[in-house]
Amino acid sequence: MNDHRPDGDDRGPQIPEIKLPQLNVGVLKYVFGGVLVLIILLTSFYTIEPEETGLVLRFGEYVRSADPGLHFKFPLGVEQVLKVPIQRQLKEEFGFRTVKAGIQSQYSTKPYREESNLLTGDLNAAVVEWVVQYRIVDPYKYLFQVRNVDKTFRDMSEAIMRKVVGDRTVNEVLTVGRAEVALEVQVELQALADKYETGIKVDQVVLQDVNPPDPVKPSFNAVNEAQQAKETLINQAQSEYNREIPKAKGAALQTIQEAEGYALDRVNRAQGDATLFTAIYEAYRDAPEITRKRMYLETMSEVLPKVESKIIVDSDVKGLLPLLNLNGLNTEGGK
């Protein structure tokens, strides 16, 4: 296609002029105003949950605290709110992490072995996994007194656990001393947290799992089995001792009491006989004939009932033998 230009016109092809629509300044003002009002409204109030407390900062400086509920603040970033869960129990895990919590919780331990490998006081190694449960009681101290308070608190917990475990033998840490270790760590950790003004209250330290290192675990288990067998034998011997010794002591005490009773009876009888003899003697001395006759009668009353055949004759009778049927007496009485 040939372009027809006037003579002497060396300009290129003409670009058509595009006319932009003119913006309505009044509409833009209303739009920007509405957006600004919306931003102001959205940034002028906040809500604190029931288990939280809020710390309000104005240009980065703490000015007040906020209780649970709906509150207002200066908008557009003039005031900021930091929320701290003061009613919730928090926890820090050492030597493991909870991957999935539930009825059958899942844990991960391999990446955190360095936290749980501890040295005991007798230069043995122990794998200690523990949990520190705590609450935030002073939000201001928790946020502003210590930089990176969570990491600082973990470092304090790990340092104190290593110190306490380092003061005990491996047997204490793995067996009977676990409760004492947990309690001592809790007390010392709370004292250190108060000293650093972290605003944290330690509720409990729980030794989740304490084991010897894997390379020596079979030997340690063998030692534990031997110790348990020893304790079993000691308990059996103690049980036998507790059964036999009281029985022997009871028998000995019974024999002693019977002997003492017999001695007391003999003494009392002897004293009674002596008193009776003395009384008879006194009566005999006062009336010899009457006493002699009474003693004779008492003796006869005791002897005669034991005699099977009795023959009573007058003392003046003479020629007694013909009257006695001695054969009959021998046959009947055996005499």
C-alpha positions in Angstrom: 0.0 0.0 0.0 1.4 3.4 -1.0 1.4 6.2 1.5 0.4 9.5 0.0 2.1 12.4 1.9 2.4 16.0 1.1 5.6 17.1 -0.5 8.4 17.8 2.0 6.7 15.9 4.9 9.3 13.3 6.1 7.4 12.2 9.3 6.5 8.5 9.8 3.1 7.0 10.1 0.7 8.9 12.3 -0.2 7.2 15.7 -3.8 7.8 16.5 -4.3 9.7 19.8 -5.9 7.7 22.7 -8.0 9.6 25.0 -8.1 8.3 28.6 -11.3 8.6 30.6 -11.1 11.4 33.1 -11.1 10.3 36.8 -13.7 11.7 39.1 -11.7 13.2 42.0 -14.8 13.4 44.2 -15.4 9.6 43.9 -11.8 8.8 44.7 -12.0 10.9 47.8 -15.1 9.0 49.1 -13.4 5.6 48.3 -10.2 6.5 50.1 -12.2 7.9 53.0 -14.3 4.8 53.3 -11.2 2.5 53.2 -9.5 4.7 55.9 -12.6 4.6 58.1 -12.8 0.9 57.7 -9.2 0.4 58.7 -9.6 2.7 61.7 -12.6 0.7 62.8 -10.9 -2.6 62.4 -7.8 -1.6 64.3 -9.5 0.3 67.1 -10.8 -2.7 69.1 -9.6 -6.1 70.2 -10.8 -9.2 72.2 -9.0 -10.9 75.1 -9.9 -14.6 75.6 -10.9 -15.9 79.1 -7.6 -17.6 79.7 -5.5 -14.7 78.5 -4.4 -11.2 79.5 -3.4 -8.4 77.2 -0.5 -6.0 77.5 -1.1 -2.7 75.5 1.9 -1.0 74.0 1.8 2.6 72.8 4.6 3.3 70.3 6.3 0.3 71.8 6.0 1.4 75.4 3.9 -0.6 77.9 0.9 1.5 79.1 -1.7 -0.8 80.6 -3.1 -4.4 80.9 -6.4 -5.7 79.6 -8.6 -8.3 81.2 -10.7 -10.8 79.2 -13.4 -9.2 77.1 -13.8 -6.6 74.3 -11.6 -3.4 74.5 -10.7 -0.4 72.4 -7.3 1.1 71.5 -5.8 3.8 69.4 -6.0 2.6 65.8 -3.5 2.6 62.9 -0.7 0.9 64.9 -0.5 3.6 67.5 -1.3 1.0 70.2 -0.5 -2.7 69.9 -1.8 -5.6 72.1 0.3 -8.6 73.1 -1.8 -11.5 74.4 -0.3 -13.8 77.1 -2.0 -17.1 78.1 -1.8 -16.8 81.9 -4.5 -19.5 82.8 -3.1 -22.2 80.5 -0.5 -24.7 81.7 2.4 -24.8 79.3 5.1 -27.4 79.0 8.6 -27.8 77.6 9.8 -31.3 76.5 13.4 -32.4 76.7 14.9 -35.4 74.9 11.7 -35.9 72.8 8.8 -34.0 71.2 5.2 -34.9 71.0 4.3 -35.5 67.3 0.7 -36.4 67.8 -1.2 -36.1 71.1 -4.2 -38.4 71.9 -5.1 -41.7 73.3 -2.1 -43.2 71.6 0.4 -40.3 71.5 3.3 -40.4 69.1 6.8 -39.1 70.1 10.0 -38.3 68.3 13.3 -38.8 70.1 16.1 -39.3 67.6 16.7 -35.7 66.7 16.8 -34.7 70.4 19.3 -37.2 71.8 21.8 -34.5 72.8 19.3 -33.1 75.2 18.7 -36.3 77.1 22.3 -37.7 77.3 23.4 -36.8 80.8 26.5 -37.7 82.9 25.9 -39.0 86.5 28.1 -38.4 89.5 29.8 -41.8 89.2 30.9 -41.0 85.6 28.2 -43.1 84.0 25.8 -42.1 81.3 22.0 -42.0 81.5 19.3 -41.1 78.9 16.8 -38.9 80.8 13.7 -37.5 79.1 11.7 -35.0 81.1 8.9 -32.5 80.9 8.6 -29.2 82.7 5.1 -27.9 83.2 4.7 -24.2 84.0 2.4 -21.2 84.0 2.9 -17.5 83.3 2.1 -15.6 86.4 3.5 -12.2 85.6 3.0 -11.3 81.9 5.0 -8.1 82.1 8.1 -9.8 83.4 7.6 -12.7 80.9 7.6 -10.3 77.9 10.0 -7.5 78.9 12.4 -8.6 81.6 14.2 -11.4 79.7 15.0 -11.5 76.0 13.9 -14.7 74.3 12.4 -16.0 77.6 11.4 -19.4 76.1 14.9 -20.3 75.1 16.3 -18.9 78.3 13.9 -21.0 80.3 14.8 -24.2 78.3 18.5 -23.5 78.9 17.9 -23.1 82.6 15.9 -26.3 82.8 18.6 -28.3 81.0 21.4 -26.8 83.1 19.7 -27.6 86.4 18.8 -31.1 85.3 22.4 -31.8 84.3 23.6 -30.4 87.7 21.2 -32.5 89.8 21.8 -35.7 87.9 25.6 -35.0 88.1 25.3 -35.1 91.9 23.9 -38.7 92.0 24.9 -42.2 91.0 23.4 -43.9 87.9 21.5 -46.3 90.1 19.8 -43.5 92.0 18.8 -41.8 88.8 17.5 -44.9 87.1 15.7 -46.4 90.2 15.0 -45.1 93.6 16.1 -41.5 93.2 13.8 -40.4 90.3 11.3 -38.7 92.5 14.0 -36.8 94.5 15.7 -35.7 91.2 12.4 -34.3 89.8 11.6 -32.5 93.1 15.0 -31.0 93.4 15.0 -29.8 89.8 11.6 -28.2 90.3 12.8 -26.3 93.4 16.1 -25.1 91.9 14.4 -24.2 88.6 11.8 -22.1 90.3 14.5 -20.3 92.4 16.5 -19.5 89.2 13.3 -18.4 87.3 12.5 -16.0 90.2 16.1 -14.7 90.2 16.0 -13.9 86.5 12.4 -12.4 86.9 11.0 -14.5 84.1 7.4 -14.3 85.5 7.1 -18.1 85.3 5.9 -20.5 88.0 7.1 -24.1 87.7 4.2 -26.5 88.5 5.9 -29.8 88.1 8.9 -31.6 86.7 8.2 -35.1 85.4 10.9 -37.6 84.5 9.2 -39.1 81.5 11.6 -41.9 80.8 15.0 -42.8 82.3 17.2 -45.5 80.7 20.8 -46.4 80.3 22.4 -45.8 76.9 21.5 -48.5 74.3 25.0 -50.0 74.1 25.0 -50.9 77.8 21.3 -51.6 78.2 21.6 -55.4 78.2 24.3 -55.4 80.9 22.3 -53.0 83.0 19.2 -55.2 82.7 21.2 -58.2 83.8 22.4 -56.2 86.8 18.8 -55.2 87.6 17.6 -58.8 87.4 20.4 -59.8 89.8 19.4 -57.0 92.2 15.8 -58.0 92.0 16.6 -61.6 92.7 18.7 -60.5 95.7 15.8 -58.4 97.0 13.5 -61.3 96.5 15.7 -63.6 98.6 16.1 -61.0 101.3 12.4 -60.4 101.5 11.8 -64.2 101.7 14.3 -64.5 104.5 12.8 -61.5 106.3 9.4 -63.0 106.0 10.6 -66.3 107.4 12.3 -64.4 110.2 9.2 -62.4 111.0 7.2 -65.7 111.1 9.5 -67.8 113.2 11.1 -65.3 115.7 7.7 -64.0 117.1 6.6 -67.7 117.4 9.7 -68.6 119.4 9.5 -65.4 121.5 5.9 -66.3 122.2 6.7 -69.8 123.3 9.6 -68.6 125.5 7.3 -66.0 127.1 4.6 -68.6 127.7 7.2 -70.9 129.4 8.5 -68.1 131.5 4.9 -67.1 132.5 4.0 -70.7 133.4 7.2 -71.1 135.5 6.5 -67.8 137.2 2.9 -68.9 137.9 4.0 -72.3 139.2 6.6 -70.6 141.5 3.9 -68.1 142.7 1.5 -71.0 143.4 4.2 -73.0 145.3 5.1 -69.9 147.4 1.5 -69.1 148.2 0.8 -72.7 149.1 3.9 -72.8 151.3 2.9 -69.6 153.0 -0.6 -70.9 153.4 0.6 -74.2 155.0 2.9 -72.3 157.2 0.1 -70.0 158.3 -2.2 -73.0 158.9 0.5 -74.8 160.9 1.2 -71.7 162.9 -2.6 -71.3 163.6 -2.9 -75.0 164.7 0.2 -74.6 166.9 -1.3 -71.5 168.6 -4.6 -73.4 169.1 -2.8 -76.5 170.4 -0.7 -74.4 172.8 -3.9 -72.8 174.2 -5.8 -76.1 174.5 -3.7 -79.2 173.8 -6.2 -81.9 174.6 -9.0 -80.4 172.6 -6.7 -79.7 169.7 -5.3 -83.2 169.8 -8.8 -84.7 169.7 -9.9 -82.4 166.9 -6.8 -83.3 164.9 -7.5 -87.0 165.5 -11.1 -86.6 164.3 -10.2 -84.6 161.2 -7.6 -87.2 160.3 -10.1 -90.1 160.8 -12.6 -88.2 158.6 -10.1 -88.1 155.8 -8.7 -91.7 156.2 -11.8 -93.8 156.9 -13.7 -93.0 153.7 -10.8 -94.5 151.8 -11.0 -97.9 153.8 -13.2 -100.5 152.1 -14.0 -102.7 155.2 -14.3 -101.2 158.6 -14.6 -103.2 161.9 -15.2 -101.1 165.0 -14.8 -102.9 168.4 -14.8 -101.9 172.0 -11.5 -101.5 173.5 -12.5 -103.7 176.5 -13.4 -106.7 174.3 -11.1 -109.7 174.8 -10.7 -112.8 172.5 -11.2 -110.8 169.3 -9.8 -113.4 166.9 -12.6 -115.9 167.0 -15.0 -113.1 166.0 -13.0 -112.1 162.9 -13.6 -114.0 159.6 -10.1 -113.5 158.3 -10.7 -115.8 155.3 -13.7 -113.8 154.3 -11.8 -110.6 154.5 -9.0 -112.0 152.4 -11.5 -113.2 149.8 -13.6 -110.1 149.7 -11.0 -107.4 150.3 -8.0 -109.1 149.0 -6.3 -108.9 152.4 
